[in-house]
Amino acid sequence: MSNLKLKRALLVHQLQKLDSSYWQAARTLLNLTQDAALLLDRQGLVLDLNTTAADILRQKREQVIGTVIWDYFPHDVARYRRDMIQKVFDTREPAFEDDQDRGRWYRNVVCPVLGPNQKVQQVAVLSRDITDRRQTIQALHDSEERYRSLVENMSSGVAVFEAVDHGDSFVIRDWNRAAERIERIEREALLGRRVEEAFPSIKEFGLFEVFQRVWRSGLPEFFPLRHYQDERISGWRENSVYKLPSGEIVAVFEDVTERMRNLEKLQLSRQQLFRLATELTRVEDRERRQLATCLHDDLGQLLAVLKMKLVLLGKSLDKPEAGALLAESCGLVDKSIASTRCLTRDLSPSVLYEFGLAHALDWLAGKIGAEHGLCIHVEAAAQLEDLDQDLASLLFRSVRELLMNVVKHAQACRVQCRLIQRDDRIVIGVEDDGVGIDPSRLEGIADGQGFGLFSIRERLKLLGGNFAVESPPGCGTQVTLEVPLEAIPD
């Protein structure tokens, strides 16, 4: 019999004789655990093992005891584990290692078993299958990598904060590249710092209170557009704040400073355009009045004087044909005078400046109605005699444009025009019973086509007013003009 077989036989005999309660209890515990447990000597001889270890080796326990453990593993794994066990025998220090065997990962713990002389007599090996755990950790790692890649490549700034001192402060734990660009500070300079140290004005800004509320309630909050400024940075920010399952607070924020600057420029341009439109309205109205005055005072007077001269001339002529020719000339002069007066009223109706907008609209309705066979009724709930003349002129010309549109397109018989004052705003409604406006033409008004209505809408908009058109097919059209009383300043 060889020495190895003899040693194994003696070992089995010794184990069979060992029946102390301590040993039996230890074996029971080892058999209950899901970890593989073995007792080895320096040469790798198996002195004992539990059921889990026997199942992994696909052998019965009695068949494994007394064999060399290295025989059950591939050469490279056997060499690795043998070196690990020899190191424990030499150093008397436990060893911890993870290794892979046949597609499975194991965590091995090797502990020395000391004899009475404090020398290592055997080693206890515990081996746990950690394949599922490693796969879970790898999946978590991959998920974190995807999260990190997503956060780092976002155009929005992302910052993660950890609450400290029971929510009295927050420490910066993460900071993406977009946040570095927006706040002009590198991640390494912020990590671990309290937020109120890194951003001294955050409490005055109002965002710190949002952090505390979200941390306590767990409910996300949107912190709307507001201007932040400290000694280092200045700009407009808007924030969305969330609480993570880890208990940390994450803020996703945007730098809208450039947008606000463009908006300020746009508002400035609108103000300049408003002033330009106001001045244009005033200049146009002055030119109309000047032209009307010129027609009335110059051309009209000249025609009147010419008629008088012709009448005097006619009295001095004896020939009948000369009288007829002179009468015809006087008739032409009368028509010229009437046309001049009509043109004068159209350019700058004196009734508007002498009696106000309500009377001017009533006169306009009568004139257009008589000329085009329309029944136009004006209802003025407010006289507005003290209305600014520039604003009155704009509204008068707007209503005239609307009535002329009815004449040209509506095929209407009746038109209702209402003038009211609602608080500090003037509201004028023009409603007809015609065929309505084609939807494509309504879209054209919004796109800048249909210049008359588009011009009305844009001028009212510049003055802070509104322009609305309602026109169900075949049910007529209702246009509403609304403008503040103080729309045109001095």
Secondary structure as GFF3:
##gff-version 3
##sequence-region A 1 490
A	DSSP	alpha_helix	3	17	.	.	.	ID=ss1
A	DSSP	alpha_helix	21	32	.	.	.	ID=ss2
A	DSSP	beta_strand	36	40	.	.	.	ID=ss3
A	DSSP	beta_strand	46	49	.	.	.	ID=ss4
A	DSSP	alpha_helix	51	57	.	.	.	ID=ss5
A	DSSP	alpha_helix	61	64	.	.	.	ID=ss6
A	DSSP	three_ten_helix	69	72	.	.	.	ID=ss7
A	DSSP	alpha_helix	75	91	.	.	.	ID=ss8
A	DSSP	beta_strand	95	101	.	.	.	ID=ss9
A	DSSP	beta_strand	104	114	.	.	.	ID=ss10
A	DSSP	beta_strand	120	129	.	.	.	ID=ss11
A	DSSP	alpha_helix	131	152	.	.	.	ID=ss12
A	DSSP	beta_strand	157	164	.	.	.	ID=ss13
A	DSSP	beta_strand	169	175	.	.	.	ID=ss14
A	DSSP	alpha_helix	177	183	.	.	.	ID=ss15
A	DSSP	three_ten_helix	187	189	.	.	.	ID=ss16
A	DSSP	alpha_helix	195	198	.	.	.	ID=ss17
A	DSSP	alpha_helix	202	205	.	.	.	ID=ss18
A	DSSP	alpha_helix	207	217	.	.	.	ID=ss19
A	DSSP	beta_strand	221	229	.	.	.	ID=ss20
A	DSSP	beta_strand	234	243	.	.	.	ID=ss21
A	DSSP	beta_strand	249	255	.	.	.	ID=ss22
A	DSSP	alpha_helix	257	294	.	.	.	ID=ss23
A	DSSP	pi_helix	295	300	.	.	.	ID=ss24
A	DSSP	alpha_helix	301	315	.	.	.	ID=ss25
A	DSSP	alpha_helix	320	347	.	.	.	ID=ss26
A	DSSP	alpha_helix	350	355	.	.	.	ID=ss27
A	DSSP	alpha_helix	357	372	.	.	.	ID=ss28
A	DSSP	beta_strand	375	380	.	.	.	ID=ss29
A	DSSP	alpha_helix	389	405	.	.	.	ID=ss30
A	DSSP	pi_helix	406	410	.	.	.	ID=ss31
A	DSSP	beta_strand	414	422	.	.	.	ID=ss32
A	DSSP	beta_strand	425	432	.	.	.	ID=ss33
A	DSSP	alpha_helix	439	447	.	.	.	ID=ss34
A	DSSP	alpha_helix	451	462	.	.	.	ID=ss35
A	DSSP	beta_strand	466	470	.	.	.	ID=ss36
A	DSSP	beta_strand	477	484	.	.	.	ID=ss37
###
